[in-house]
Amino acid sequence: MDTEWMAEGKCRTIVPETFFPSDGLGVIRAQRICASCPVVERCLEYALENHIDHGVWGGCSERERRRLLRARRQRAQVSAG
């Protein structure tokens, strides 16, 4: 997968630990940064496609990404029906 988009991410100028928080407030802080990022959609898709389990990617926490993947699998099963 192409990763050139990463050079455009707002996170590139921020300490990486910011996006690997240990509490809910840290997640919110990271999500606020992601909210105005020009590559947030590509970042989220990258994390989903590569099954990245840790950190905030594309503005979504680990839990939110698991929910998105579960919903995608369910939709795929219904479509395959």
C-alpha positions as a printed Julia matrix, in Angstrom:
81×3 Matrix{Float64}:
   0.0     0.0    0.0
   1.18    3.5   -0.83
   2.35    5.44   2.23
   3.43    8.71   0.61
   0.35   10.36   2.13
   1.97   10.01   5.55
   4.25   12.96   4.76
   1.12   15.16   4.7
  -0.23   14.04   8.08
  -0.49   16.52  10.92
   1.06   13.89  13.17
   4.41   14.14  11.39
   5.35   17.15  13.54
   4.05   15.78  16.84
   5.69   13.4   19.29
   4.54    9.86  18.28
   3.6     8.95  21.86
   0.71   11.41  21.53
  -1.02    8.9   19.25
  -0.43    5.94  21.57
  -2.19    7.2   24.71
  -2.73    5.24  27.88
  -6.05    6.85  28.8
  -9.24    8.29  27.37
  -8.07   11.89  27.66
  -5.03   11.04  25.58
  -7.27    9.5   22.92
  -9.38   12.66  22.81
  -6.24   14.79  22.49
  -5.01   12.7   19.56
  -8.44   12.7   17.91
  -8.54   16.5   18.03
  -5.3    16.62  16.08
  -6.63   14.12  13.55
  -9.89   16.03  13.11
  -8.26   18.68  10.93
  -5.72   16.43   9.23
  -5.81   16.46   5.42
  -5.11   12.71   5.19
  -7.35   11.42   7.98
  -9.37    9.15   5.66
  -6.28    7.56   4.12
  -4.78    7.1    7.58
  -7.86    5.31   8.86
  -8.04    3.1    5.8
  -4.35    2.24   6.17
  -4.88    1.19   9.79
  -7.95   -0.88   8.92
  -6.36   -2.63   5.95
  -3.18   -3.4    7.88
  -5.01   -4.45  11.07
  -3.1    -1.99  13.24
  -4.19   -2.72  16.78
  -2.58    0.08  18.77
  -2.89    3.82  18.87
  -5.09    6.45  17.29
  -5.12    6.26  13.48
  -7.37    8.25  11.22
  -9.01    9.81  14.23
 -10.2     6.45  15.57
  -9.2     4.65  18.72
  -8.37    0.96  18.8
 -11.9     0.16  19.95
 -13.49    2.29  17.23
 -11.42    0.57  14.54
 -12.43   -2.86  15.83
 -16.09   -1.79  15.59
 -15.59   -0.52  12.04
 -13.93   -3.77  10.98
 -16.7    -5.82  12.6
 -19.37   -3.76  10.82
 -17.56   -4.17   7.48
 -17.39   -7.94   7.95
 -21.1    -8.09   8.78
 -22.0    -6.03   5.7
 -19.83   -8.27   3.55
 -21.56  -11.37   4.92
 -24.99   -9.88   4.23
 -23.94   -8.9    0.7
 -22.55  -12.37   0.06
 -25.77  -13.67   1.53
